[in-house]
Amino acid sequence: MLMQQERSSNRRIQIAYRPLGELLRGIFFLLFGLFAFFAEKLGLGNFRLDPWVMNIFGAILVAYGLFRVYRGIKQLFFDKRTEEN
């Protein structure tokens, strides 16, 4: 009985932290994508890649970051499965 309660509490902790992890990963990907877009323009870096390659890379990172942020917010605030368990 005690072991089952321990598993249940571990599962609740895991469920609570997973959306936060999604959200933080999404924010990091967004920041890296924005860095790829604006680093050379702001004088923060000098890359050997063509600007259009950096823009494509930045767009992919921003899109993936938005997807991660969306999933994190959805799981954190709108997912009913986390409230049932």
C-alpha positions as CSV (number, residue, x, y, z in Angstrom):
1,M,0.0,0.0,0.0
2,L,2.8,2.4,0.9
3,M,4.6,1.6,-2.3
4,Q,1.5,2.3,-4.4
5,Q,1.1,5.7,-2.7
6,E,4.7,6.5,-3.3
7,R,4.3,5.7,-7.0
8,S,1.2,7.8,-7.2
9,S,3.0,10.8,-5.7
10,N,6.0,10.3,-8.0
11,R,3.6,10.2,-11.0
12,R,2.0,13.5,-9.8
13,I,5.3,15.2,-9.5
14,Q,6.3,13.9,-13.0
15,I,3.1,15.1,-14.5
16,A,3.5,18.5,-12.9
17,Y,7.1,19.0,-14.1
18,R,6.7,17.7,-17.7
19,P,4.7,20.8,-18.9
20,L,7.2,23.1,-17.3
21,G,10.0,21.3,-19.1
22,E,8.1,21.7,-22.4
23,L,7.6,25.3,-21.7
24,L,11.3,26.0,-20.8
25,R,12.6,24.0,-23.8
26,G,10.2,26.0,-26.0
27,I,11.5,29.3,-24.6
28,F,15.1,28.2,-25.2
29,F,14.4,27.2,-28.8
30,L,12.6,30.6,-29.3
31,L,15.6,32.5,-27.9
32,F,18.1,30.5,-30.1
33,G,15.9,31.1,-33.1
34,L,15.8,34.8,-32.5
35,F,19.5,34.8,-31.9
36,A,20.0,33.1,-35.3
37,F,17.8,35.8,-36.9
38,F,19.3,38.9,-35.3
39,A,22.8,38.1,-34.0
40,E,24.7,39.3,-37.1
41,K,22.4,42.3,-37.6
42,L,23.1,43.4,-34.0
43,G,26.8,42.7,-34.1
44,L,26.6,39.8,-31.6
45,G,28.2,37.2,-33.8
46,N,29.9,36.8,-37.1
47,F,28.9,33.5,-38.8
48,R,30.4,31.9,-41.9
49,L,27.0,30.8,-43.2
50,D,25.0,32.7,-45.7
51,P,22.3,34.9,-44.1
52,W,19.5,33.0,-45.8
53,V,20.8,29.7,-44.2
54,M,20.8,31.4,-40.8
55,N,17.3,32.7,-41.4
56,I,16.0,29.3,-42.4
57,F,17.7,27.8,-39.3
58,G,16.2,30.6,-37.1
59,A,12.7,30.0,-38.6
60,I,12.9,26.3,-37.8
61,L,14.0,27.0,-34.3
62,V,11.3,29.5,-33.7
63,A,8.6,27.2,-35.1
64,Y,9.8,24.3,-33.0
65,G,10.0,26.6,-30.0
66,L,6.4,27.8,-30.5
67,F,5.3,24.2,-30.8
68,R,7.0,23.4,-27.5
69,V,5.5,26.4,-25.8
70,Y,2.0,25.6,-27.1
71,R,2.3,22.0,-25.8
72,G,3.6,23.2,-22.4
73,I,0.8,25.7,-22.0
74,K,-1.8,23.2,-23.2
75,Q,-0.6,20.5,-20.8
76,L,-0.2,22.9,-17.9
77,F,-3.5,24.7,-18.1
78,F,-5.9,22.9,-20.4
79,D,-5.1,19.1,-20.2
80,K,-7.9,17.4,-18.1
81,R,-5.9,14.2,-17.7
82,T,-3.6,15.9,-15.2
83,E,-6.5,16.9,-13.0
84,E,-8.1,13.4,-13.0
85,N,-5.1,11.6,-11.6
